[in-house]
Amino acid sequence: MAKTTKTLFPTKALGRGLSVSMAGLRAGGALAVDSAVSRVMGRTDEDPQSEFARREAQRFTAELGRLKGTYVKIGQMLALFGEHFLPPVLVDALRDLSDQTEPLHWDALESFVRDSLGERFRELEIEPEAIAAASLAQVHLAKVRTTGEWICIKVQYPGLADMIDSDFDAVVKMLVLARWVKSGRDLDNWMQSLRSHLHNEIDYQREARLTEEMAGLVSSLNSKGVHYHVPDLHRDYCSVNVLAMEYIDGCSVLDPNVTGLSQQRRNALAKAMLELFFRELYDWGLMQTDPNFGNYLLRLDDRRKKEAEDDLTLLDFGSVMECTDDFLYYLRETIAASQQQDVSRIVDGLMGLGCLQPDASDEAKQLFADFCVHLLEPLRPAHLLPQEYLNEDGQYCWGRSRLMKRAGKQAAVSAASRHFTPPSRDFALIARKLTGVFNFIAALDAQFNACEMIDAHVAAWQEREKIGKA
């Protein structure tokens, strides 16, 4: 077992922590020097930081990549959410941290999987070459000997669970020692949230439960021209460290076969993705908060007729958020208020979400309200949509709009304001979710207006609220 773990990444917490702390201190020192030089030279906050600082931030990122495992995943989380409390030059460097890694040789994993599955291991003929590998696990094809059915098994790397807390502690110490952040309640809350998020991602029993729950929910869900599918779970071959699922042969949204589909079929796939988000938010209270393209597969109907029906397959439920009733209420209210561009109601919703404190300045309230209205642009009534992003039929062109790039610039300007306060982790997850959904739709180059879709869900929710209060 020890040999297996060592093959993947350095295992001694002291050595791993020291490596990342030294790299962090060096990069932090570079940022401090750069800040001092900026003041002397009279550079403004909008000036790019020096090549020296950028190089040291990249060096720190490379050290995380070398240490692999949880450090890679922590770095990726900081890249996603760190813009709220880390220097931009470090966040930019962390965004280059790749999740792809060289898979472990099967010889190093076989005894671990055998021990994890017990007698059931003999029932599988596992392909020794991994078909995918990332920072926390790798995936192998396997054939069930009695039926000949091909399935895929996701194997969590040995020893990973034991390293999460020590690795997180090392990162927090590094952030404070390097003076990238100030220790305090905001940092503690953020890091505890990220720690819990990562623990969820390696909790395969939780993921198995949520996979089956989501499968039941989408089984009765229809979207014109598109079927939803969640791979069947093979419980007999699941354990604390192994997940076994139906093997799905599909393609990415970026595949040329997808981009070559008719506008009608691409619109149908895009609407199915948006409808899925609305169902998660308004009906189910379960939200997949890691909507990267790799978590979806498309199986295309090869009949090439108008009545063709494609499949949208949903993968990986390790980062599903089980939303509380209060959180759902305030998020739904914030979206409904943003539809009407009602700043006062938006602010009330954001306060309920923990994104704004009651004593927040008027400028901070306006910053967050403006961001919400901007981010939800595609959901507006047709007459309020920017004309430059509409086609000749008055339909919103999701790809042409470059919405996420525009929203990113606005977020960066807001974060630089002295009135900005870091949002809650849950709000950041929702912003990430919306970004992923909208990017998926933009990748399809879809052209449609979404106002009627969202209005139907808001109206149904508000009616339920009335009945509940009666």
C-alpha positions in Angstrom: 0.0 0.0 0.0 2.8 2.4 0.9 4.5 1.6 -2.3 1.4 2.4 -4.3 0.9 5.8 -2.8 4.5 6.8 -3.1 4.3 6.0 -6.9 1.7 8.7 -7.3 3.1 11.6 -5.2 5.3 12.4 -2.2 3.4 11.2 0.9 5.1 12.8 3.9 3.0 15.7 5.0 6.0 17.6 6.3 7.9 17.4 3.0 4.9 18.2 0.9 4.0 21.1 3.2 7.5 22.5 3.2 7.8 22.3 -0.5 4.6 24.3 -1.1 5.4 26.8 1.7 8.8 27.6 0.3 7.4 28.1 -3.2 4.6 30.2 -1.8 6.9 32.4 0.3 9.1 33.0 -2.7 6.2 33.9 -4.9 4.7 36.0 -2.1 7.9 37.8 -1.8 7.9 38.6 -5.5 4.4 40.0 -5.2 5.4 42.2 -2.2 8.5 43.5 -4.1 6.3 44.2 -7.2 3.8 46.1 -5.0 6.5 48.3 -3.5 8.0 49.0 -7.0 4.5 49.9 -8.2 4.1 52.5 -5.5 7.6 54.0 -6.1 7.0 54.2 -9.9 3.5 55.5 -9.5 1.8 52.6 -11.3 -2.0 52.3 -10.9 -3.9 49.3 -9.7 -4.9 48.6 -13.3 -1.3 48.1 -14.5 -0.3 44.5 -15.1 2.0 43.1 -12.4 5.7 42.6 -13.3 7.1 39.7 -15.3 9.1 38.8 -12.1 5.9 38.4 -10.1 4.2 36.5 -12.9 7.2 34.1 -13.2 7.3 33.4 -9.5 3.5 32.7 -9.4 4.0 30.3 -12.3 6.8 28.6 -10.4 4.5 28.2 -7.4 1.8 26.7 -9.7 4.4 24.3 -11.1 5.3 23.1 -7.6 1.7 22.3 -6.9 1.6 20.3 -10.1 4.7 18.4 -9.2 3.3 17.5 -5.8 0.1 16.2 -7.6 -2.9 14.8 -5.8 -4.9 17.1 -3.5 -2.5 20.0 -4.1 -3.5 20.0 -7.8 -7.2 20.0 -6.9 -6.7 22.7 -4.2 -4.9 24.8 -6.8 -7.8 24.4 -9.2 -10.3 25.4 -6.6 -8.3 28.5 -5.8 -8.2 29.3 -9.5 -12.0 29.1 -9.6 -12.8 31.0 -6.4 -9.5 32.7 -5.5 -10.3 35.9 -7.5 -12.3 36.9 -4.4 -9.3 37.0 -2.1 -6.0 36.3 -4.0 -3.8 38.6 -6.2 -4.8 38.4 -9.9 -1.3 37.3 -11.0 -1.5 34.2 -8.8 -5.1 33.4 -9.9 -4.0 33.7 -13.6 -1.1 31.3 -13.0 -3.3 28.8 -11.1 -5.7 28.7 -14.0 -3.0 26.9 -16.0 -2.9 24.1 -13.5 -3.9 21.0 -15.5 -6.1 18.3 -14.0 -4.6 15.8 -16.5 -1.9 13.6 -15.0 -0.1 10.5 -16.0 -2.1 7.5 -14.8 -0.7 5.0 -12.3 0.4 1.8 -13.9 -2.1 -1.0 -13.2 0.5 -3.0 -11.3 0.5 -0.2 -8.7 -3.3 -0.2 -8.3 -4.3 -3.8 -8.7 -3.8 -4.9 -5.1 -5.6 -1.8 -3.9 -8.6 -2.4 -6.1 -8.6 -6.1 -5.2 -8.6 -5.3 -1.5 -11.4 -2.8 -2.0 -13.7 -5.1 -3.9 -12.9 -8.3 -2.1 -14.4 -11.5 -3.8 -16.2 -9.3 -6.4 -12.8 -8.4 -8.0 -12.7 -11.9 -9.6 -16.0 -11.1 -11.4 -14.3 -8.4 -13.5 -11.8 -8.4 -16.3 -10.2 -5.0 -15.9 -8.3 -3.3 -18.7 -4.9 -2.4 -17.3 -4.6 0.8 -19.3 -6.6 3.7 -17.9 -8.9 5.6 -20.3 -8.7 8.8 -18.2 -6.7 10.1 -15.3 -7.0 13.2 -13.1 -5.8 14.6 -9.8 -8.0 12.5 -7.6 -8.7 9.3 -9.5 -8.4 7.4 -12.8 -10.9 5.4 -14.9 -10.6 1.9 -16.3 -12.8 -0.2 -18.6 -13.9 -3.5 -17.1 -15.9 -6.4 -18.5 -18.3 -8.3 -16.3 -17.2 -11.9 -16.9 -20.7 -13.5 -16.5 -22.5 -11.1 -18.9 -19.8 -9.7 -21.1 -21.1 -6.2 -20.3 -18.5 -3.4 -20.4 -18.5 -1.0 -17.5 -16.1 1.7 -16.3 -14.6 1.9 -12.8 -13.3 5.0 -11.2 -10.6 4.3 -8.8 -9.6 6.8 -6.1 -5.9 7.1 -5.6 -4.7 5.3 -2.4 -4.0 7.4 0.6 -5.7 10.4 -0.8 -8.3 10.8 1.9 -5.6 10.9 4.6 -3.8 13.9 3.0 -6.7 16.3 2.4 -6.6 18.0 5.8 -2.8 18.2 6.1 -2.6 19.6 2.6 -5.2 22.2 3.2 -3.5 23.2 6.4 -0.3 23.7 4.5 -2.0 25.8 1.8 -3.7 28.0 4.4 -0.3 28.6 6.2 1.3 29.4 2.9 -1.3 31.9 2.0 -0.9 33.7 5.3 2.9 33.5 5.6 3.3 34.8 2.0 1.0 37.7 2.9 -1.3 36.9 0.1 -4.3 37.0 2.4 -5.0 38.1 6.0 -6.0 35.5 8.4 -9.5 36.0 9.8 -13.1 34.8 9.6 -13.5 35.3 5.9 -10.5 33.2 5.0 -11.4 30.6 7.6 -14.9 30.3 6.1 -13.7 30.1 2.6 -11.1 27.5 3.3 -13.4 25.4 5.4 -15.9 25.5 2.6 -13.3 24.4 0.0 -12.1 21.7 2.4 -15.7 20.3 2.8 -16.2 20.5 -1.0 -13.1 18.4 -1.6 -14.1 15.9 1.1 -17.4 15.5 -0.8 -15.6 14.9 -4.1 -13.8 11.8 -2.7 -16.9 10.5 -0.8 -17.8 7.8 -3.2 -20.7 6.5 -1.1 -22.3 10.0 -1.2 -21.6 10.2 -5.0 -23.2 6.8 -5.6 -26.3 7.9 -3.6 -26.6 11.2 -5.6 -26.0 9.4 -8.9 -29.0 7.2 -8.3 -31.1 10.1 -7.0 -30.3 12.2 -10.1 -31.0 9.2 -12.4 -34.5 8.9 -10.9 -35.1 12.7 -11.3 -34.1 12.9 -15.0 -35.9 9.7 -15.9 -39.2 11.7 -15.9 -37.8 14.8 -17.4 -38.4 15.7 -21.1 -37.0 18.3 -23.3 -38.1 18.5 -26.9 -35.6 16.6 -29.2 -33.3 15.6 -26.3 -33.3 12.7 -23.8 -31.5 13.0 -20.5 -29.5 10.0 -19.2 -27.5 9.2 -16.1 -25.3 6.0 -16.4 -26.5 3.1 -14.4 -24.6 2.4 -11.2 -23.3 -1.1 -10.7 -23.6 -1.3 -6.9 -22.0 -4.8 -6.8 -18.7 -3.3 -7.9 -18.8 -0.1 -5.8 -16.9 0.5 -2.6 -15.5 3.3 -0.5 -12.7 3.7 -3.1 -14.3 2.5 -6.3 -17.3 3.6 -8.4 -18.6 1.3 -11.1 -20.9 2.6 -13.8 -22.4 1.9 -17.2 -19.9 2.7 -20.0 -21.2 5.5 -22.3 -19.7 6.1 -25.7 -20.4 9.7 -26.5 -18.8 12.9 -27.6 -18.0 16.3 -26.2 -20.0 19.5 -26.9 -16.8 20.7 -28.7 -16.7 17.6 -31.1 -17.0 18.6 -34.8 -19.9 16.2 -35.1 -21.8 18.4 -32.7 -20.8 21.7 -34.1 -21.9 20.4 -37.5 -25.5 19.7 -36.4 -28.3 21.8 -37.6 -29.2 25.0 -35.8 -32.5 23.3 -34.6 -30.7 20.4 -33.0 -28.0 22.6 -31.4 -30.8 24.8 -30.0 -32.5 21.7 -28.6 -29.4 20.6 -26.8 -28.8 24.0 -25.4 -32.4 24.4 -24.2 -32.1 20.9 -22.5 -29.0 22.1 -20.6 -30.7 25.3 -19.5 -33.9 23.4 -18.5 -31.8 21.0 -16.5 -30.4 24.0 -14.5 -33.9 25.3 -13.9 -35.1 21.9 -12.7 -32.1 21.7 -10.3 -32.9 25.1 -8.9 -36.7 25.2 -8.8 -37.7 21.6 -8.4 -35.0 19.4 -7.0 -32.8 21.4 -4.7 -29.7 19.4 -6.0 -27.2 21.3 -8.1 -24.2 20.0 -10.0 -21.6 22.7 -9.2 -18.9 21.5 -11.5 -20.4 22.0 -15.0 -17.2 21.6 -17.0 -17.6 20.1 -20.5 -16.0 16.8 -19.4 -19.0 16.1 -17.1 -21.4 15.8 -20.1 -21.5 13.4 -23.0 -23.7 13.7 -26.1 -24.9 10.7 -28.0 -26.2 11.8 -31.4 -29.1 10.3 -33.2 -27.7 9.2 -36.5 -31.1 9.2 -38.3 -30.4 12.8 -39.4 -34.1 13.6 -39.6 -36.1 16.5 -38.1 -37.5 14.1 -35.5 -34.0 13.1 -34.4 -33.6 12.9 -30.7 -30.1 13.2 -29.1 -29.0 12.2 -25.6 -27.5 14.5 -23.0 -25.6 12.2 -20.6 -24.8 13.5 -17.2 -21.6 12.3 -15.5 -19.8 12.8 -12.1 -21.9 13.8 -9.1 -19.1 14.3 -6.6 -19.6 18.0 -6.5 -23.4 18.1 -6.2 -24.6 20.7 -3.7 -27.6 19.7 -1.6 -29.2 23.1 -1.1 -31.0 24.2 2.0 -34.5 25.7 1.8 -33.3 29.1 2.8 -30.6 29.1 0.2 -33.0 28.1 -2.5 -35.5 30.7 -1.5 -33.1 33.6 -1.6 -31.4 32.4 -4.8 -34.8 32.1 -6.6 -35.8 35.5 -5.3 -32.5 37.0 -6.5 -33.0 35.6 -10.0 -36.7 36.8 -10.1 -35.7 40.3 -9.0 -32.8 40.4 -11.5 -35.4 39.6 -14.2 -37.2 42.8 -13.3 -34.0 44.6 -12.6 -35.3 45.4 -9.1 -32.2 46.5 -7.3 -33.8 46.6 -3.8 -35.1 43.0 -4.1 -31.8 41.8 -5.6 -30.0 43.3 -2.6 -32.4 41.6 -0.2 -31.8 38.3 -1.9 -28.0 38.7 -1.8 -28.1 39.5 1.9 -30.1 36.3 2.4 -27.5 34.4 0.5 -24.7 35.8 2.7 -23.1 37.8 -0.1 -23.8 41.1 1.4 -23.8 42.2 5.1 -26.6 44.4 6.4 -24.1 47.2 6.9 -22.7 47.0 3.3 -22.3 50.3 1.6 -24.7 51.5 -1.1 -21.8 51.2 -3.6 -21.2 47.5 -2.6 -24.9 46.8 -3.0 -25.0 48.4 -6.4 -21.8 46.4 -7.5 -23.4 43.1 -6.7 -26.8 44.0 -8.1 -25.2 45.1 -11.4 -23.2 41.9 -11.6 -26.4 39.8 -11.1 -28.3 41.7 -13.7 -25.4 41.4 -16.2 -24.8 37.7 -15.6 -28.5 36.9 -16.2 -28.7 38.9 -19.4 -29.8 36.0 -21.6 -32.9 35.5 -19.4 -34.3 38.9 -19.9 -37.5 39.7 -21.9 -36.8 40.0 -25.6 -37.3 43.8 -25.7 -34.6 44.2 -23.0 -32.0 42.1 -24.8 -29.0 44.0 -26.3 -29.9 44.4 -30.0 -26.3 43.8 -31.2 -26.5 40.2 -29.9 -29.8 39.3 -31.7 -30.2 37.6 -35.0 -32.6 38.8 -37.7 -35.5 36.9 -36.0 -34.8 38.6 -32.7 -33.3 35.5 -31.1 -30.4 35.9 -28.6 -27.1 34.6 -30.1 -25.3 33.0 -27.1 -22.0 32.5 -28.8 -21.8 36.0 -30.4 -22.7 37.7 -27.1 -19.4 36.8 -25.4 -21.3 37.1 -22.2 -18.9 35.3 -19.9 -15.9 37.4 -21.1 -17.9 40.6 -20.5 -19.1 39.4 -17.1 -15.5 38.4 -16.2 -14.3 41.9 -16.9 -17.0 43.4 -14.8 -16.3 41.0 -12.0 -12.6 42.0 -12.1 -13.4 45.7 -11.9 -15.8 45.1 -9.0 -13.3 43.0 -7.1 -10.7 45.9 -7.4 -13.2 48.3 -5.8 -12.7 49.3 -2.2 -16.4 48.6 -1.7 -16.1 44.9 -2.8 -16.6 42.2 -0.2 -16.0 38.5 -0.9 -19.2 36.6 -1.6 -20.2 33.4 0.1 -18.8 30.1 -1.1 -22.3 29.0 -2.1 -22.9 32.1 -4.2 -19.5 31.6 -5.9 -20.6 28.0 -6.7 -23.8 29.2 -8.3 -21.9 31.8 -10.3 -19.6 29.0 -11.4 -22.6 26.8 -12.3 -24.2 29.6 -14.4 -20.9 30.2 -16.1 -20.6 26.5 -17.0 -24.1 26.3 -18.3 -23.9 29.5 -20.4 -20.5 28.4 -21.8 -22.0 25.1 -22.8 -24.8 26.9 -24.7 -22.3 29.3 -26.2 -20.2 26.4 -27.4 -23.3 25.1 -29.3 -23.6 28.5 -30.9 -27.3 28.4 -29.9 -29.8 31.1 -30.9 -32.9 31.3 -28.8 -34.6 33.5 -26.1 -34.9 32.0 -22.6 -37.3 34.4 -21.0 -40.4 32.2 -21.4 -38.5 29.2 -19.9 -37.4 31.1 -16.7 -40.7 32.9 -16.4 -42.6 29.6 -16.3 -40.4 28.3 -13.5 -40.5 31.5 -11.5 -44.3 31.6 -11.8 -44.7 28.0 -10.7 -42.4 28.6 -7.7 -44.2 31.8 -6.7 -47.5 29.9 -6.8 -46.1 27.2 -4.6 -45.0 29.9 -2.2 -48.4 31.4 -2.0 -50.0 28.0 -1.4 -47.5 27.2 1.3 -48.2 30.5 3.1 -52.0 30.1 2.9 
